[in-house]
Amino acid sequence: MPERIYNFSPGPATLPVEVLEQASEDIVNFRNKGIGLIELSHRSREFMEVAEEAGALIRELMSVPDNYRILFLQGGASTQFAMVPLNLLAPDRKGTYLNTGTWAKKAIKEAKNIANVQVAYSSEETSFDHVPSDTDYSVDDDSEYLYFVSNNTIYGTQFSKFPKSGKMLVSDMSSDILSRQFDISPFGLIFAGAQKNMGPAGVTVVIIRDDLLDRAPDNLPTMFRYRTHADKDSMFNTPPCFAIYVVGLVAKWLKKLGGVKKIEEINREKAAILYDFLDSTDFYRGHARKDSRSIMNVTFNLPTPELEARFIAEASARGLDGLKGHRSIGGCRASIYNAFPRQGVLELVDFMKEFEKRNG
């Protein structure tokens, strides 16, 4: 196999090599049973154990109490933009949203099709370069929940501290789940696409408090009810078996590494290496305000779009791949999720220094 490149892609993202190696074996011959993992029936004892173990590991790593269910669903995080209000808001109920980027805007759009929505804050006028503090907005008294995106991949912003409003929190944590420790008790529901920190694309993890499972209106279709999937342990229909299996492998890897506490230390160190360099130069300019910087996605610009294109091309030739920023804002973006190695960040900084010397 050729030498692996450093994958700075925002997702699907880098996975631990040992996870890839184990999956490559099991996809052909699962645990020496003479059958490949992706051939197993989702009703088989073997796969049921895989799914149960994956859920149990997530519960352990995130310290999820027993009064929450962990579901493995399909349709990506984007389906949750509708499922959340469909289940938690009747047409006469209200949800409050914080608009901090593209994925929040999409969720707001879906929610407005279903129920009443209060957009309590928006950073769109400043190109989503920050997230609000608790004093920047207020939540209507009749709102059922406060919805926010914990980390904004496109703009490189992140809530360093989660909102406090007195309302139940609902969060899209697709790009920073399992990256840092937090108390789950203020949350009614958390969801996350797996393809950044947990596994491959194809499965979305939903963590929902038990008392919310029966909020859905009677006319909601069966597949869109959280209760449906909770009652069947995510096996109401054929689930994304391979993706769930890899989530379990990644969770094992993370536990062996030292859990979420340890990976948070590693993540903060990686981000500090890159931000410290950005702060030392005028050639590269970070997009996010310093008080809102993401430890998962570092966004920055060069003096001109032409230099940015040259930077991205030369970096790719060096094995530093996936640095092109999102089309909505351009520039560059280095995504350094849980499995991204520290050495890759060091090599990126070395290249950035060299590129500046030649072009600054």
Rosetta blueprint (number, residue, H / E / L):
1 M L
2 P L
3 E L
4 R L
5 I L
6 Y E
7 N E
8 F L
9 S L
10 P L
11 G L
12 P L
13 A L
14 T L
15 L L
16 P L
17 V H
18 E H
19 V H
20 L H
21 E H
22 Q H
23 A H
24 S H
25 E H
26 D H
27 I L
28 V L
29 N L
30 F H
31 R H
32 N H
33 K L
34 G L
35 I L
36 G L
37 L H
38 I H
39 E H
40 L L
41 S L
42 H L
43 R L
44 S L
45 R H
46 E H
47 F H
48 M H
49 E H
50 V H
51 A H
52 E H
53 E H
54 A H
55 G H
56 A H
57 L H
58 I H
59 R H
60 E H
61 L H
62 M H
63 S L
64 V L
65 P L
66 D L
67 N L
68 Y E
69 R E
70 I E
71 L E
72 F E
73 L E
74 Q L
75 G L
76 G H
77 A H
78 S H
79 T H
80 Q H
81 F H
82 A H
83 M H
84 V H
85 P H
86 L H
87 N H
88 L H
89 L L
90 A L
91 P L
92 D L
93 R L
94 K E
95 G E
96 T E
97 Y E
98 L E
99 N E
100 T L
101 G L
102 T H
103 W H
104 A H
105 K H
106 K H
107 A H
108 I H
109 K H
110 E H
111 A H
112 K H
113 N L
114 I L
115 A L
116 N E
117 V E
118 Q E
119 V E
120 A E
121 Y E
122 S E
123 S L
124 E H
125 E H
126 T H
127 S L
128 F L
129 D L
130 H L
131 V L
132 P L
133 S L
134 D H
135 T H
136 D H
137 Y L
138 S L
139 V L
140 D L
141 D L
142 D L
143 S E
144 E E
145 Y E
146 L E
147 Y E
148 F E
149 V E
150 S L
151 N E
152 N E
153 T L
154 I L
155 Y L
156 G L
157 T E
158 Q E
159 F L
160 S L
161 K L
162 F L
163 P L
164 K L
165 S L
166 G L
167 K L
168 M E
169 L E
170 V E
171 S E
172 D E
173 M L
174 S L
175 S L
176 D L
177 I L
178 L L
179 S L
180 R L
181 Q L
182 F L
183 D L
184 I L
185 S L
186 P L
187 F E
188 G E
189 L E
190 I E
191 F E
192 A E
193 G E
194 A L
195 Q L
196 K L
197 N L
198 M L
199 G L
200 P L
201 A L
202 G L
203 V L
204 T E
205 V E
206 V E
207 I E
208 I E
209 R E
210 D H
211 D H
212 L H
213 L L
214 D L
215 R L
216 A L
217 P L
218 D L
219 N L
220 L L
221 P L
222 T H
223 M H
224 F H
225 R L
226 Y H
227 R H
228 T H
229 H H
230 A H
231 D H
232 K L
233 D L
234 S L
235 M L
236 F L
237 N L
238 T L
239 P L
240 P L
241 C H
242 F H
243 A H
244 I H
245 Y H
246 V H
247 V H
248 G H
249 L H
250 V H
251 A H
252 K H
253 W H
254 L H
255 K H
256 K H
257 L H
258 G L
259 G H
260 V H
261 K H
262 K H
263 I H
264 E H
265 E H
266 I H
267 N H
268 R H
269 E H
270 K H
271 A H
272 A H
273 I H
274 L H
275 Y H
276 D H
277 F H
278 L H
279 D H
280 S L
281 T L
282 D L
283 F L
284 Y L
285 R E
286 G E
287 H L
288 A L
289 R L
290 K H
291 D H
292 S H
293 R E
294 S L
295 I L
296 M L
297 N E
298 V E
299 T E
300 F E
301 N E
302 L L
303 P L
304 T L
305 P H
306 E H
307 L H
308 E H
309 A H
310 R H
311 F H
312 I H
313 A H
314 E H
315 A H
316 S H
317 A H
318 R L
319 G L
320 L E
321 D E
322 G L
323 L L
324 K E
325 G L
326 H L
327 R L
328 S L
329 I L
330 G L
331 G L
332 C E
333 R E
334 A E
335 S E
336 I L
337 Y L
338 N L
339 A L
340 F L
341 P L
342 R H
343 Q H
344 G H
345 V H
346 L H
347 E H
348 L H
349 V H
350 D H
351 F H
352 M H
353 K H
354 E H
355 F H
356 E H
357 K H
358 R H
359 N H
360 G L
